[in-house]
Amino acid sequence: MINKFLLNLFLMVVYIALSGDVSFLSALAGFIIGLLIVTVIGQDTGKGGYIRRVWGAFRFGIYFIYILLKANVGVAKEVLTPGFSMTPRIIRYPVDGLSEVEVTTLANAITLTPGTLSADITEDGKTLYIHAMYAESREEAIAELDELKVWLLREVFDHEL
């Protein structure tokens, strides 16, 4: 997938260079043309599904922007209002069964979200320790983390869940 995506970006840059137009629309056109070329090459080699994976990554990006905005509003509200309404908690979150790349991506997505931080991972790589600013109950926090993990695995890593 990474090789295909890098090839797609290279083809986009080639398109921009050949067209001489450095604009968003030109980059988008180059990306789409590169997407089609990489897809045709993938079909020829029997390794298809590239468009579905790019679309899934785009969908995850939209979902992630939504949870980022929601978390930013929560943190901004905490900063702007008097008092202390945080309910901080350290959560042990099981990540066994995930590859190292999947765990790293999940941990980075958690850390990028305001109000949460991936603090540590166990030596065996099966448990992630997460600090959450707003975790009234462990079950609610785990449910939100599970939702993020499902989105990530389904849309970016193409797992059947």
N, C-alpha and C positions, 0 to 999 in steps of 0.2 A: 504494500500500500504506500509506504513512504517513497519508494523508488518511483512508483507511478505518479505520485503527487509532485515530486521534484521534476520529473519529466514534463508534467503538465505546466509547472511554473516556468521551466526552461522554454517550452514552446510558446508560452505567453510572452516572454521577453523577446524571443525571436520575432514573433508577430509584431510587437511594438517597434522593434528595431527596423523591420522591413517596411512597415507602414509609415514610419516617421512621425506618428501621432502619439505623444505621451499624454494621455488623458485617461480618466476613469473608464469611459466607454470603450476606448481602444483596449485597455487592459482587460475589461470584462469580455470583449469579443475574442481577444487572444486566449483568455482562459477557457471560454466555451469551445473554441475551435480545438484547443489542446485537449480538452476533456473528451471531445468526440474522437480525436486521433488516438488517444491513450485507450479509450474504450474499444475501438476497432482493433487495435493491436492486442488488447487483452482477450478479445473474442477469438482472434486468430490463434493465440497460444493456449486457449482453453482456460484462461484465468480471468474470468469476467467479474462483474459486480462492482466495478470502479465507480460508476455513476451513483449507484445506491449507497456506497460508502461515503462519497463526497456529500451527497444529499443528507445522509445521517449526521455527518460532522457539522453541516450547516444547521440542521435542526437542533443538535445539541448546543451549538453556539447561541441560538435564539433562546433556548431554555436557560442556559447559563447566564445570559445577559439579564433575563427576567429575575433569577434568584439573586444576582448581584445587585440589581436595582432595589429589590425588596430588602436585602440585608443592609444596603446603604441607607435606606430610609429609616430602618430600625436603629442603626447606629447614630445617624444624624438626630433622630428624635431623642435618643438618650443624652446626647451632648447638649442639645438645646433646651431641654426641660430640666428643672431643678429636681433634686432627689436622686435616688439610686434604685432603678428598677431592674437591674441585671440579676440574673440567676446563674452565675458561672458554675461550670461543672467540667470535670475531666471525664471523658467517656472512653471506655475500651471498646473498640469497634473491630469485629472480626473481618479479616480480609483473606482468610485462607481460601485457596482455590483460584486466586487471581495471580496472573503473572507479575513479574517485577515491574514491567512497563505499565501494566494496568494499575498496580498499587501506587506507583509513582505519579501517574496521571491523576488518579483519584485524590491522593494526598495534596497535590498541587492545586487541584480545583477547590478542595476544602480550604486550603490556606489562602487562596485568592479571594474567597468570600469573606467580606468584613464580618467580624464577630466570631470567626472560627479559625482555628490554627491546628495544623497537624503537628503535634509535639514530638512524637517518637514512634518508632516501630520496634517490635520485639525482635530478638536475635533470629528467631525462626521465621520471621516475616509473616506471621499469621494474625497478628493483632496490631492495630494502629491506635495510638493514644491521641485523642483530639480534645482540645480545649474549646469549649463553646461558651460565649458570653450569655446567651439566652437559651437555657435548657432547663425549663421548669421540671420536666420529667425526663427520665432517661429514655423511656419508650417513645416519646414524641421526638426527641433528638435523633434516636436511632432510625425512626421512620423517615425523617427528612434526609438523613445520610443514605438510607437504603434507596430512596427515590433518586438521589443524585447518582448513586452507583448503578442503578438500573438504566438510567438515561445514558450514562457514559458507556456501559458495556453494550447496550443494545444499539446505540446510534454510532458510536465511534469505533468500537472494537467488533461490531457485527456478531455479537453473541445471540443465540436463540434462547430467550428466557421464558 
